[in-house]
Amino acid sequence: MANYLLIDFGSTFTKLCAVNTEAEDIIETASYFTTVDTDIRTGYHEALNRLFQKIGKQIDFEQVIACSSAAGGLKMAAIGLVEELTVEAAKRVCLGAGAKVDLVLSHHINKTEVQKIVNHKIDIILLAGGADGGNAECVIYNARLLGEMGIKIPIIFAGNKSAQDDISEIFNKYQMDGYICDNVMPKVNVMNIDAARDMIRKIFLDKIIEAKGIKAIENEIDAVILPTPNAVLEAAKLLSEGYLDEEGLGDIVVLDIGGATTDMYSMCSVSKRSDVIIHGLEEPFAKRTVEGDLGMRYSAPGIIKSLSQQEIEFINKEKKVDIKEEVEKRYNDVKCLPQNEHDEFIDLFLAEVCAYRAMHRHVGRIEEVYTPMGKVYNQTGKDLTDIKYVIGTGGAIINTKDKESILKRTTNILHNPSELRPTDPIFLVDQKYIMAAMGLLKEKNPLLALRIMKKYIVEI
């Protein structure tokens, strides 16, 4: 029998999923706290022991592959020319590659901003700017300043092709770890993400996993092949689109609430309406946004910062809690799990806030505009109103007793007509926490990955 072991080294937990390819089913799953701060192998071995205990014996694996968001995940800085265009394009490329965008810089950067790149411990810089044949001076200036400031972390130039020769000379002159690929925005409002995304993935595999202490596990497994969010994105695309004769689910949204971030994925076209005018940068079918300030443990203080003082006072009164104190407790002990109904209640509330705020930032907007020709509708971002399924994953959703309460926060519960949130979706849950694992399995056997997801991602 051909057994695969699929591993997700997460920010909080290391999750294992064993699959039998002949039976086309999951053998068992197990998890343990991620121990990347000491030795990532410790948590992996504990999780593996738990897996074998559940199975009742040790088994051999033909393939052992992993994804990772441990040690802060893949942290990137996006630098562009105009914030609404090339900066946004660069940011979307980073997100689509499974990164967390910690810094967004535009126009001519300065020394203080370069120092921020150092202070934030950025893993990769994506330098963009200018459509092909457009402004070249700004990106050349920015590349030169990064060189003069001694930046040695990987830098990908994916801007105006007219600047490529100058950028290459700068990379060589200052002995920078530089890479050049196709422009992320060759024409205004037109995205070209594949080359830059593939380059990010290559650098992640070649360099970043070693820098984060993850490479220590590679002598025990076959490979770490993806950042975890990229694995989830690939699984979501597969589940939406289907494969060969195996149908997918169609348009979906995936909400992944973790300890450090809340990720939102939408698989759908920009709009199905014929009466709207689309504004802004081209939207991808498979879109990911990540909220680095919304998480159940590492980023719990960000949840408080997203609330107004009036909201905090109202919550404390209505829920009879000190929400700031509860958040501080979780931030100071990221491994803490709910021990009683009160802890479960607080975690449920925090997850609801994460879900609502993440969708608020992800979803498109629409407005009525009256013109001499009559009423028209202007839309920015994606229209999710007709989404059929909203899928919940991540421990905060999977382990709560009230999954529907969290997932409902992605819909238009406040009846805001300008937000194009899902109207009446069916709620599904990734009950065995397998989406990242299925993104890995897609690399080897997409049909099997799809069939397993359709079996284990179930309606609540």
N, C-alpha and C positions, 0 to 999 in steps of 0.2 A: 504493500500500500504506500502511496506517495503522501507523506505528511509535510505540511508547511507550517513554520512558526513565524508569525507576524507580530512585530514588536513596535510599540509606541512609547518612546522615552519622553513622557510628558513633563511639564514644569513641576507637577506635584506627584503624579503617579506614573510608574512604569507598567504598561498594560500589555498582556500577552494574549494572543488568539491562535489556537492550534486548529488547523483545518486539514481534513482528509479529502484529497482531490477525487478519489474514486467514489466515495460515498456522497460527494458534493455537499458536505456539511461541516459544521463546527464540531470539533472534538470536545473542546473545553476552553474557557477563558480564566484568567487570573490576573491579579495586580499586586503591587507593593509600592511603597513610597520611593520616588526617584532619589538616588543618592549621588548625583553628579558632583555635589560640593565636596564629597570625600572620595568615593570610588564608585563610579556608575555600575560596576559589576556587582557590588553588594546588593543593591536593590533588584537587579536583574536575577541574580541567583535566588533571592528570596521569592520573587514572583515565580520563577521556574519551579522551585520546590513546591509551592502552592499548586501550581498547575499539575504537576505529577501526582500530588496527593489527591486532587480532585479526580484525575483519570484513574488512579489506583495502581499506577506503575509508571516506570520511565519508558519513553518511546523515542525513536530516532526520527530526525527530520531531514528531508531531502533538501529543503531550502529554509534558511533562517535570514529574514530581511527585516529592516527596521526603518522607522521614521523618527524624527526627534524635534521637540520644541524645548528641550531641557536647557538649563543655563541661560534663560531669557529668550530662547528661540533665536531666530535669525533677525538681527537688528540692522536696519538700513537707514541711510540718509538719502533723501531725494532732493536733488538740486536742479533747478530749471530756470528758464528765462522769465516767462509770464506765469504768475501763480495759477490763473484760471485755465491755462493751456498746457505748456510743456511741463510745469511742475506737477500738475494734476495727472498728466499722462505718465510721468515717471513714477508717481506715487502708485498708480494703478498697476503698473508693471511689477513693482515690489510686492504689492498685496497679492497679485495673481501668482507670484512665485513662492508664496508661503511665508513672506517676511512680515515683520512688524516695523512700520515706519516710525522711527523715533524722532527724526528731524526732517522738516520740510523747509528748504531755503530757496530764495528766488533772486533774480537779477544779479548784480555784482556782489558777491559775498565779501565779508570782511574778516579780519583776523580773529575777532571775538567769536564769530560764527564758526570758524574753523576750529577754534579751541573747544567749542561745544561738541563738535564731532568727536574730539579726543575724550572729553569728559563723559560723554554718553556711552563710550565704549562701543561705538558703531562697528559692525562687522564688515559691511560693504557700502560703498558710496555709488549711487547711480547718478551720473552727471549727464544731463540732457539740456536741450535748449535750441530753439530755432528750427523751423521747417527747413527742409533741404533747399539750399540756395538763399536762405534768409540770413538773419543775424548770426555772425560767427565770432565777433569780437568778444562778446560776453562770456561764452563758454571757454574760449582760449584764455581769457583773463582768470576765470575761476580755476581752471586746471593749473595755470602757472602759480597762483597763490597757494593752492594745495601743495604743490611741489616745493615752493619756497618755505612753507611751514613744516616741511618734513613729514608729511602724511605718508605712511607706508602700508596702510590697510588697502585691500583691493578696491580699485576704482574702475567702474565700467563707464566708458563714454558711449552714449547712445543718442547723440544729438545731430545737428546739422552736418551732413556728409562733407560740406565744403571746408569744415574745420578739422577733419580727420588727420590730415598730414601734420598740421601744426600741433595737434594734441599728441600725436605719436612722438614727435620730437621732444615735447615737454616731458612725456613719460620717460623717455630715454635719458634726457639731460639730468633729471632729478632722481633717476633710478627708482621710479615709482612702480608699484605693482598694478600696472594699468592694462586694460583690455578695451578693445574697440569693436563695436557691433553696429548693426543697422539702427537708424534713427527710430525712436519710439513714436515720433509724430512727423512723418515725412511731409505731410500736407496738413494745413490747418484743420483741426477737428477730426483728423483721420488717425486712428491708432494702428501701430505695428508692433506688437508686444513679443512675438515669438522669439526673435533673436536675443533680446535682452533677458527675457525670462529663462531661456536655456543657458545663457551665460551665468546668470545668478545661481542656477542649480548646479552647474559645473564647479563654480567656486565653492559653493556650500559643500559639495562632496569632496573636493580636493583639499580644502584648507580649513573651513570653518568648524567642521566636526572635530578636527584635531585641536583647534584653539580652545574649544569648549570642554575638552576632556572626554569627549564621547568616543574618540578613536581608540581608547583603551579597550573597548569591547570588541573591536573588529577581529581580533584573533579568535574570538569565540562564536562569531556569527559571519554570515557571508558578506553583508554590506549594510551600511546606512544609506538609503537611496533617495530620501525625500525629506524636506521639512514637513512636520506633521500637518500644518494647515494646507499645504499643497496636496498631501495625500487625501485629506477630507474633501478638498475641491475636486480632485479627480474622481473620487467615489460619488460625489453629488452629480457630476456631469454624466457619469455612467448610469446612475440610477434614473436620471431624468431622460436621457436620450435612448437608452436601451442599447442592445448589441446584437447584430445579425438579426435572427428571427425572434429573439427574446425582447419583448416590449419593455420600455421604461415607463416611468410614472407620468411623464410629461412635465409641465411647469411646476417647480418646487422651490421652497425656501428651506434652508437648514440653519438652525440656531444652535450654536455650540458655546455653552457657558463653561468656562474653565476657571482655574484658580488665579490665573494671571491676566487673561483676556476674555472678551466675548467676541466671537467671530460670527458674522452673518454671511450666508451664501444665497444668491438667487440665481436660478437657472431658468431664464425666460427671455423673450425678446423685449425691446424697450417699451413697446406699446402695441396693442391690437386695434386701437382706435384710428379712424380715418379723419376725425375732426380736430386733431391736435397738431400744433406746430412744435417740433422737438428742438430744444435749444441746448447748447453746451456741447461738451466733448462726447464723442461717440461712446455708447455704452456697450460693454461686452455681453454676450449671452450668459457666460459664466462669470458672475461678479462676486468678489469677496471684499468685505470691509472688516477691519479688526479694530476693536476699541481697547487700547492698552490701559485705559483708566477704569475699565469696568471688569472686575474679576472677583471671585468669591473669597480669595485669601490674599495673595500678593498685591492685588490692586483694589482691595476692598475700600481703602480710604478714598479712592476715586468715585465710588458710589455716593459717598457723603458729599463730595465736592460738586457732584452733578445735581444735588438738591439745593433748593433755596432754604434760607433760615426759617422761613414761614412753613415750608414743607416739613423740615426737621421737627419743628415744634409741634406741628399737627400729628406727625407720626408718633412722637413720644407720648402724646396725650392719648391718641386713639388706641395705640398698640400697648400702652402702659410699659414702655421700655425706654432705656437711654440708648438710642441707636448708635451714637458715636462711640459709646463704651463697648457695645457689642461688636462693632466693626474693628475697633482697636484690638480687641481680644483675638479676633480671627487673623488680623494682620501680624500680630506678634507670635502666633502659633499656627503656621500655615498647614500643619499636619492635623490640626484638630478636626474631629468629626462630630456630628450632632450626637449628644448623649441622652437627650430627653426631648419632650415635646416642645419646650421653650426654644431649644437650640434649632430644632427642625423648623419652627415657626419663623425664626429670624432668618435662617438660610433661605426659606421660601420667599420671604419678602425681598431679600437682597437679589435673588435670582429674577424676581418679577421686575425690579428696577432695571437690572442689566438687560432683560429682554426688551422692555419698552424703549429704553434709551438707545440701544443698539439699532433697533428697527427705525427709530426716529432719524438716525444719522445715515442709514443705508437707503431708505426708500426715496422715491422721486416725489416731486411736487407739481401741482397744477394750479393755474389761476385763470380766471375769466378776464378777458380784455375786450373792451368795446372799441371798435374802430369805425371809420366811415362806412366800411363794408359790412358792418354788423358785429356780432359777438364771435370771438375766437378763443381758443384755449391754448395757452402756452404751457409746455411741459418741460421740466428738467429732471434728469434722472430716470429711473425705471418705474413703470407702472406695474404694481404687484396686485392690483385689485382682483384679478381673475385667477390668481394662484390657486391650484387645486389642493396641494398638500403643504403643510408646515411641519417639518421634522425636527424634533428635539434630540440633542445629544449632549454629552458632557455629564459629569457626575451630579451636578446640581439638579439637573432635570431627571436623570435616570433613577436617582435614589430617593426622590421626594414622593410623598403620597399624593400630592396634588399637581400632577404634571400639567393638566389642562389649564390651571390657573396661570402658570408661567407662559405657556404657549399662546394663550389668549392675548397676552400683552403685545404680541406682534401684530394684532389686528387693530382695526380702528375703533377701539373701545371708547375713546373720548370724542368720537364723531367729528374729527377734524377734516373738513372737506378738502383741504389743500394737500393732505398727505395721502399718497396712493398706496396705502397699506392693504394687505389681503382682506377681502370682505367676509367670506364665509368658507374658510378652508377646512379640510379634514386634518386632524392632528394625529401625527404618527410619532413614535419614539424608537430610537435606536437602543432597544432594551438590553442588548449585550455589549454596548459600547464598541461597535466593530467598524465604524465608518473609516477611521484612519487605517485600520488593518485591511479593509477592502480596497482602499486606494492603493495600498502596496500590492495586494493580490491582483489588481487590475494590470499591473506591469507584467505579470506572468500568465494570468488566465482571466481575462475580462469577463467571459461568459459565466464562469464559476462565481466570480465576485458579485456579479449582478444577481444571480439566482440566490445566493446566500443573503444578500441585502433584502431582496423581496420577501424572503422567508422570515427574517428576524427583525426587520423594521416594521412595526405593527401599529395598528390603530388603537388609540386609548379610549 
